[in-house]
């Protein structure tokens, strides 16, 4: 079977749900093509990102471990910006999908109706292109409520959700809280899971320094002003941030509120940029406490990968209410939730710094490799009862 994934990010760093799906599929012996999120015209401002944009224009496919074929992309304006941008970007993605599926057909000697190909969209504005691939099985894998993330486009995304519900062969959600957005669809709920890379190394002693660590995307969801207020209250503590910036209209650059945090607490707050899973365990273990200061209204529909990453390292976790998704999972891991800067600071100081074997066991019991068979079963047409997976 060939699985083509229209990703919401580049292949590197391979830290997202679609990366886990791609890697698991490749290890299971499937042919996998991951079509990267396109670099847009803002990439021309920097030398490194300019190279990525040019590579996207050339569309030279490479093979990455563990056997995933990665196809770079380039566009002028991201497809989520407007109806016109969505239409233009759908044409770009449709051409790429047709080329990939044609190559698959030529290599296998199959026919255009070969049902062994599965095409997966991860963002709603990708759906017009994916739905135009009738020869393949069309799947929507939804890890976020995009209406909440980009509220000015909420009406357009809601219409795309309804279209997906009508057209998709399968809809796979990370959380049952989004079921109502896809009326009548063949829905399965498959949560995220802990990465093997974070479970391989043993738990270490508490970090010797008073340090918080955050690992994840830095976007409007990340509450930089709240973290600045927490640092104001914790004069002996520092924080290290790992992850790529994905702020609206900023490309890969920090937004003003993040720049202010780093400037206001220079020497105590540092941003290290993206980090891959091979180095993530070491970075997380630098933290005495792992944190998730997120705006709850931008975390709807999530089952946060961050919770699994953090739990796999056993460290105490402090977050804002609703930041890490499923209530049952948050409770099982023993997360400390705090709504205000004062409460958050108290949670950090009061957290037991010893790595918790209970958190680690939960991560082991909820590793991604145990999710993969359920995901592929759902994608191939055997939807389970909503809420049945934990």
N, C-alpha and C positions, 0 to 999 in steps of 0.2 A: 504494500500500500504506500502511496505517496501522500504526505501531509504538507501542505503549503500554508504557512502562517504569515499573515499580514501583521507585522509587529507594530507596537506603539513606541518602539525605541530601536536603537542600534543593537547589534549583537554584543558589543563590548561597552560597558561591563555587563556580563551575562548574569543578572541578578533578579530578573523579573519572572513573573508567572509563565509568560510565553517562552522564555528561555528554558525553564524547567520542563515544559511540555515538549519543546523541540529536542532537548537532550535525552529525555526519557524515550521519545519515539525513535530516535536514532539508535539508542542502546537496544531497543526492542527489535531492531532490524528493519525499520521502515525507512524509506527514502524521505528525507526532510529538506524542505526549502524554506528558509526564513527570509521574507522580504522586509528589509529594514524600513523603519519610518524614514521618510525622505528628509534629507537636509534641505532647508529652504534658503532663500537668497541672503538671509542674514549671515549665513555661514561664510560669505565672501569677505566679512570684516576681519577674520583671523586666519593666519597661515594654516594652522592645523585643520580648522573647520572648512577652510577653502578647499583643501585636498579632499576632504570627505564629500563636498559638493561636486567636485569634478569627477570623483570616483562614481558618484551616483549618476552622473550624466552618462558615463561610459558603461555602467551596468555590467561590470566584469565580476562574475560570480566566483566566490572562493569557498573552499571547504575548511570548516573550523571543527576542532574537537568538540564532541565525539562523533564526527561524521555529519555535521549539519552544513548544508550548502547555504551560503549567505549571499543575498543579492542586494547591493546598495542601491539607493534611489536618490533622486534630486528633483526638486520642484521650485517654483517661484514663491508661492504663498501656501502656508499650511491649509489643508482641506477643512479644518474646523472654523476658519475665520468668517466665512460667509457662504451663502448659497452658491455664488459664482465660483469661489475658490473650491468649494466641494465638487462642483461639476467638472472643473478643470483638472483637479487632482484625481477624480474618479477615472478620467480618461487615461491619465498616466498609469494608474494602478491596473486598470483593465488591460492595457497593452502588455504590462509586465506579466500579469497572470496568464494571459493567452500565450505568451511566449514560453513561459515555464511549463504550462500544461501541454503545449505542442511538443516541447522537448521530451517530456515524460512519455507522451504517446509514441513519438518516434523511437525512443529508446526501448519501449516495451513491445512495440509492434501491435499495440492495442488500437481500439477504435475510439472515436470522439465520445462515445457513450460509456467509456470505461469507468465503472463506479468505484474503482480502487483509489481514486484521487479524492482527497478531502481538502477543501479550502476553508481557512479559519480567519475570520475578521475579529479584531480585538478592539476596534473603535467604531462607533456607529457610522461616521462619514465614510468609512471604507465599504460599507454595505452595497451602495449602488454598483461598485465594481465587482464585488464578490457575487452578488445576485445575478450578474450577467454571465456566470459560468455554469450553465445548466448541466453540462456533462459531468460536473463534479458534485460531491456531496458538500453542501454549504452550511457552515457552522458559525455561530456567533459566540465567542467566549468573552464574558463580561465580568471584569474585575472591579469596576468603578461605576458610579452613577454619574455619567458625563453631564447630565442636566445640572447637577449641583456643582461640578467642577468648573463649568463654563456657563454660568446662569444666563448670560445674554443670548445664548443659543439654545436655551432649554426647550423652547417650542419646536425648533427644528429637530432637535435630537429626540424629542418625544414622538414626533411623526416618524422618524427613522426607526425608533423602537417598535412602533406599530407595524411598520413595513417589515421589519425583521421577523416579528411574530407571525406574519402571514407567509413570508417567503422561506424562512430558514428551515433546513432539514433538522436542525437541533440547535437549541440555545442552552449554553452551559453557564451557570452563574456561580460566583464564589459565595453568595449569600442569598438566602431565601427572601430577604427584605426587598429584592428587586423583582420578585415574581409578577407582581401586579403591573409592572411596566410592559410585559410581553403577553397580553391576553390571547389565550388560545394556542400558544406556542408549545412545542414539545420540549419541556424544560427539565433539566437535571441540575442539581446543586452539588458541585464538587469544590470543597474549600481548598485553600492553599495548603502547603506543607513545609516541613523543615528540610533544608538541603543537606545532603550527605556530607558535603565538605565541612559543615559546621558541627556535625556529629562525630566526625572521625577522631579529632584530637580530644584528649581527656580534659576535664575541668581543672582549672588552675586555682591558686589561692587568690584572695581578694587583691585588687590593685592597691599598691602601697600609697598612691597619691589620691587626693580628693578630686576625682575627675569624673565628669559625666560624659557619655558618648552617645551620639545620635548617628544612625546610619540609615540613609534612605534619600529619596528625592527631595530636593529643596524647591518648593513651589509655594503658591499662595496658601496651600494647606498647612505649611510649616509656620507656626506662630512665633516669629522672631521677636516681636516686642514682649511677649510673655516670657521668653527665655532670658531676654535682657533684664527684665524685672526680677527673675529668679536669681540671676547672677548678682544683682544689686543686694540681694538678701543673703547671699552665700559668698562672703568676701574671701574665704579660703579655698573655694572650689573653682575649677576650670571646666571648659567643655570643648570637646573635639567633634567636628561635624564631618561626616563622610557621605558623599553622594553628589550627583550631578544637579545643576540648577535647571529648572524647567519653568521659569516664570513667564507669564504671558508677555509677548512682545519684547522679550529680553534675550531670546535665543538661549545660549548656555551661560549667560552672565547673571550675577546676583541682582536681585531687586534692591531698591533703596533701603527697605527695612532690614534686610540681611547685611548690607554694607554698613548700616548704622550700628547693628549689633557688634560686628567685627571691629569697627572703629571705636565704639564706646568702651568695649572691653578688650582692647588690644593687649595681647600677652596672656589673656585668660580665655579667649574664645578664638578658635582657629578652624578654618575650613580647608580640608585636604583634597577636595574634589572626588571624582568617582573612584570606586574601589571594586575589584572583582572578588568573586567568592573565595578564591584561593587565599586571599589576604584578609578576608572579612573577620575570621575568627580571631586573628591576632589583634585587629583593630578593636573589636568589641571587648576583648579581654583587657584592654587598656582602661576600660571604664569601671569605676567602683559601682556606678549605677548607670543603667541604660535608660534613655528617655525618649518620649514621643510627645512633644508639645505641639499638638495639632489642633486646628480649628475644627470642631465637631461637625459643623454644617457642611464642610468639604470632605468629610470622611464617610458619607452615606453609601451604603451598599458594599462596603469593603469587608474582606476577611484578610487583615493585613499580613503581608509577607514578613513585615518587621517583627510581629509578635513571635513568629516561628524562629526567625533568626536569633532574636534575643533569648528566647526560651532555650534554644539549643546550647547556648553558652552558660545557662544557669544563673546569670547575674540578676539582681533585683531590677525591677522595671517600674518606672514612674511615668504616667502619661495623663493627658487630659481626658475627661469623660468622652467616651465614644470614639477615641482616636484609633483604637486597634480592632474595631469591628465586633465580631460576634461576642455577645455577653457571656455565653457559656465558656468560651475559650479564654476570655480575659479572667473570669473567675477561677478557672482550672489552673491557670498559670500563677495566680496570686499577684496580679498586677495592682499596684497602688495608684488609684485615680485621684486627681487633684484639679479643681476647677480654677483656682486663683494662683497668683504668683506666690503668695504666702503659704498656701496649702501645698503647692508644688515643692517649694523649698523645704518645708517641714517633712514632706514625703521622702525627699532625697536624703536629708540628714538622718531620718529615722529608719531608713531601709537597712536591713541586715546585709552586710557586705559579702557574707559567705555565699558561694555558688550553691544553688539549690538543686539537689538531686531530683526532687519532685518535678521541678520545671524541666529538667533534662529528660526525665522519663516521659513527660507529656510530649515533648518534642519528638522523642524516639517513637512513641505510639502514633504520632501524627506526621511522620516523615512523608516527603513528597512521593517517594517510590511506592507508598501504599495508596496514594491518590491516583497515580497514573493508570492502573487498570480500569478504574472507575471512569476516569476522564475519557479514555479511548472507547470504552463501552458506550458512554453517553454520546460521544461524537459520531459513533457508527450506528446509532439508532436504537438504543435500548434505554430510554429515559427512566430514571428511578423516581420514587416518590419524593416530592419536594420536602426538604428538611431531613431526609433519611441519612445523610452523610454527616459525620462529625469529625 
